[in-house]
């Protein structure tokens, strides 16, 4: 089954917590703190795989979770890092944010992409020893990994797209000029999913051609299969528009030609501007000097389109058509690459959520879910960012609460990865 769209959820692993431990060894009475750090959580990584042609793997498995990092241990032993989870997708898959539909990444190259980063492991108490704080009895917890809901959308990577009504010979032409083996039969909707084939024109000259099935009148509004597969034309640099010039099913070639162009135009205005080679197929069914063929040729050439008359069944004219397509592709831009347009939403700080403040040894530990996200989002080397951080804490009443329970100037305050001396 050909699946070209799937919704999945992903979650990176949480970082392991740092350990609180002290060195114990015979004859050494004051070994000091030696709690190890927690391991980082595993990330969710997406890679393109040329051996995949469909998103079928995502039909039943919809949730992908990376491994959490292990907690730190004594003797300064760092916890094991969580294993990354690698998700393979067909090359040409777009990764979209499910909520905004923004493009996060176009997987058209073979570079791995970190879709969700694992949480950082927390520091063990070995990091918090100072000349005045020799027995720190606290460590940092690991941070949560990123998570999100996404849409995977496959857009085939093909230079040339074959378009036209069902049963006009698209699959036959693809089988003749490439090594593809699409299903061929004398009835509508024989092809139920796009087929790809590599066309070798000459030494060092080749291109990928796709048979785009199911485009009929009303396809741009969801009729037939066209609405599902029109998206695969997005990357095609050139369209070869096949028309049954013999009218073997009682239809008029000119009306068919205009009907398909109308559907392409209504689905996307860009498609109306896409270069086309118009091909009159099934010429073997016409008599010599057919008026029907001449009339269609005159109509198409008046529109400024390049025209070819072929018979895919007898292979007549197919080689000349492929040579013309290869020549046209030489002067066209490369296959379309979709630039990321996803905008990370502004961090929503729910300051009404609980924040805990407690003193361990001589350090004030301030923690809370929204505070963890806030600390992770602030660049503390930038003055404006620090002022923003300060303003959020004041508006949330954190400083007021801290002073009310006894925090004084010069006291050490720890907020996740941040440690500072308090100044009112």
N, C-alpha and C positions, 0 to 999 in steps of 0.2 A: 504493500500500500504506500502511495506517495503522500507524505505529510510535509507541508511546507510552512506550517505555523504552529507554535506551541507556547504555552504559558507555564513557567516554572518558578519556584521560589528557591533562593540560595541563602546560605548562612555560613559565614566563616567561623572558625573555632575561637573560643574564649582563651585568653592567656592564662597560664597557671599562676597561682598565688605564690608570693615569696614566703620563705620559711623563717620562723623564729626559732633559732637553735643556738647553743653555746658549746664551745669546744670542751670536750672531756677527755683527759689523758692523765695517766698516772704520773705523779710528781709535778704536774702542772696545775696549779690551783686556780689560776685566772687565765683560762684559755681565750676568753673573749667570744664575741658573737661570730658565728660562722654559718648562719642560715643562707641557703642558696636561693638563687632567683628562679621564678617560674618560667617555664618554656613558653615561647610564643605560640599562639593558636594557628592552626593551618589556614591557608587562604583558598579561595575558590578561583581556579585558573581555567580559562577557556582557550582551546587551541583548535585550529582548522585542520580537518582531515580530508585529504583528497579521495580517500576510499569510501567516504560517506556521500550519499546523493539525496538523502531524505532526512527529515526530523522524526522518523518513526520511533527512534529510541526514547523520545520524550512523551510518547502517547500515554504510557502507563506510569512511568516514574516521573513525578513532578517536583520532588523535594530533594535538594542536594545540600548536605551539611558536611563541612570539614571537621577534622578532629580537634578537640580542645588540647591546649598545652598542659603538661603535667605540672603539679606543684613542685616547688623547690624542696630540698631536703637538707639535713645537717651536713657538716663537713664541707660546706660550700658547694654542694652538689646541685647543679642546675637541673631543673625538670626537663624532661624530653619535650622537644617541640612537636606540636600537632602536625599530622600529615596533611599536606595539601590535597584537595580533591580536584582532579582534572576532568573537565567536561569537554568532550569532542563534538564538534559540529561540522557540517559540510562547509567547504570553502564558499564564501559568498553570503553567509548568514549575517543578518543584521541583529544586533542585540539592542532591544528597546526597553526603556523604563515603562513598566505596566501602567503606572498612574498618569504620566504625562505624555506617553508615546514618543518621547524624545529618543534620538539615536545615541546610544552610549558608545557603540563600537561597530565598525564594519569589518567582519572577519574575512577579508578578501586576500590577506597575506598569511604567511605561516608563522607570524610572530605570536607567541603566547601572550594573553592579556589577563591581568589580575582584575577580576570582576568584583571581588570582595576580599578585603585584606583582613588577615587574622589579627586578633587582639594581642597587645603586648603583654609579655610576662611581667609579673610584679617583682619588685626588688626584695631580696631577703634582708634580714636585719644586719648583715655584715656591712651594708652600705651606709648605715646610719650611726656608726660608732664615731664619736668625736672625743677630743680630750676631756670635755665636760660631760659627755653622754657615753659612758663606757659600757653600759649594759642596756642597749636599746631592746625593749621587749615588744617591738612591733615590726611589722613588715607590710609591704604594699600588695594589695590584691591585683590580679590580672585584669586587664580591660576586656570588654566584650568585643567580639568580632563583628564586622559589618554584615548586614543582611538586606535583601531587597527582593522585590517581585519583578520579574522581567518577562518580556515576550521575545521569542526567537522567531525570526522571519527569514525564510530562505528566498534569495533572489539569484537565479541562476547566473553563472559567469559564462556568457556566450557572446561572441562577436556579432553573430547574425541570427536573427529570429525569423522563422518561417510562420507567416500568418495567412489566414484565409478561412473560408467556410469549411466545415467538416466534409471529408470525402473529396477534396479537390486534388489530393496527391501529395500532401506535405510529407507524410511518413514514407511514401514510396521514394520521393526525391532524396530524403535523408539517407535511406538505405542504399541508394544508388551511388551517392557521392561520398559516403563515409562507410565505416565498418559498423555503424549502429544497426541494431536489429529490432526496430519497433514493430509492434503488431500491425499487420496490414490486412484489411478485409473490406468488402464492398457494402459497408453500412456506416451510419453516422456514429460518431463518438467511439470509434474503434480505439483511438488513443485517449487514455484516461489520465495521463500525466505527461509532463514535458519530457522529451527524449533529447539527449545530447549526442553529437557525433563530431569527430575531428575530421575536417576536410583537408587532405594533402593535395595541394595544387601543383607544386613543383619542388625542387630541391630547396629547402629552407623557407618555403612559403606554405603556411597552413593557417587555418582558423577554426574556431569552435562554432558549430551551428546548432540551434535548438528548434525543435518542432513544438510550437506553442498550440496546444489543443483547445477545442471547445469554444472558439469565438464565434458567436452567432449574433443575430439582431437582439438587442437587449442585454448583451453580455456586460456592458458597463454598469447596468443596474442590477446585475445578479442572475440574469437568465443563463441557463445551461451551465457549463463549467468555466466559461470565460472569465467571470468575476474572480474566480479562484486563481487563475493562471495569468491574467493580464499583467500582474506585477512582475512576472519574469521577463517582460520586455524591457523593463527599466534600464538594464545594463546593456542591452543590445545596441551596438553602434549603427547597424544597418538592418533594415527589414527587407525580406524577399516576400512579396505579396503574390501568392498563387491564386489564380482564378481558373475555374473550369470553363475554358473558352468554348467547348463543344456544347455547353448547356445540357449535359447528359441527364440532369435531374429536372429539366424543364425550367431552369432559372436563367435569367438574363445576365451575361457576364458584367456588363456595365453597372447594373443595379447591385450585383454582388460586390463589386469593387468599391462602390460608393458606400454601401452598407457597412463593410468592415472598417473603412476609413472613418466613418461616423462614430462607430463604437470606440475606436482608438482615441479619437479626438475628445469624446465625452468622458472617457476614463481619465485621460491626462492630456492637457494642451501640448505638453512636450512631445507626445507621440505624433502629433500632427506635423511637427517640424522634423521628425526623424527621417533621414534619407531612405528612399525606397527604390527597389528594383521591381518592376511589375512583370510577372511571368504568366503568360497564357499557356496553361498546361492542357494535356489531352488532345494535342493537335493531331495525333494519329487517328482520332475519330472524325476528323474533318476532311472533306474533299479538297482536292488541289485548288488553290486560289479562292478559298472560302470567303464569302462576303462578311460572314460573322467575325472572322479573325481580322480582316482588314478594317472593319468598322471599329473593333475594340482597340486595335493598334493605333488608329488615327485619334481616337478619343484620349488614350493614355499619353501619347506623344505631345498632343496639344497642351496637356497639363504640365509638360516639362519632365515627365518621368522617363527613366531608362526602361526600355521594353525588350523582352525576350519571348520567343515562341519555342516551346519545348514539348517533348513527350517523355515524362519520367519513366514510363513503362518500357519504352524502346530505347531509352537513354539518349534520344536525339536532342541535341542542343544543350545538354546538361554540362558538358565540359566547358563550353564557351560561357555559360552562365557563371560557373564557379571562378573562371579566370576574371570575369568582369567584377565579381564580388570582391575577390582578393585585391584587384587594382583599386577599387573604390575604398576599401578599408585602409589602404596605405596612406590616404590623405585625411582620414577621420581621426578624431581624438581617441585616446585609449579608453578601455572599458571604464564606465563610471564608477568612481569610488565615493561612497556616501560619507560626508564629513559628520563628525559627532556634533549634535546640536542640543544634547541633554544639558540642562542647567541644574546644578545641585541646588535643591531648595534651601532657603535660609533656615538655619538651625532654630527650631522652636524650643524656647526655654520655658518649661512649665515650673516657675518658681514656687508654685503652691505645693509641689511634691516635697516629701520629707527629706531633710538634711540632718545627719547626725553629727554632733560635736562632742568629742570626748578627749580626755587627757591621758596619754600613756607615757609613763616616765615624765620627761619634761617637754613633750611634744603634743600639740593640739592636733588631733586628727579630724578633719572635716570631710565628710563623704556624703554622696547622694547621686542618684542616677542622672539627673540633669546636670549636676556639677561635673560629673565625669565627662559628659559630652561637651560641656563648655570648655573645660581645660584642654581637651583634645583638639578643639577648633581654634584656639587662640595662638597667635604667633607672639611669644613674649619678648622677642627681640625688636618688635615694632611698637613705637610709643602709642599710636592710635589704638592698636589692639589691646595694649595693657590698660588704657583708659576705658575701653569698652568693657573689659573684664571687671575692672573696679566698679564701673557704674552698675553692671548687672548685679553684682554682689550687694551693693548698697541698696538698690531698689528692692532686692529680695529680703532685705533685713538681716543678712548673714552677719555683717560686722556688728550690728546692734546686739544680736543674740550672743555673739562671741564675747563682747565686752560685759554683757549682763551675767555671764557665768564665770567671769574671772580672767579672761584673756587680757594681758597687759602689753604695753609697748616693749619690744625686745623679745617677746616669747616666740618660740619657733612654731610655725603652723605648716602642716602638711596637707596638701590637696592633690591626691593621686601623684602625677609626675612632678608636681610643683611643691617646692619647699622654700619658705621665706620667713623673715623676721617681721612680726606684726608691728605696724605703725598706724596709729589712729589718725 
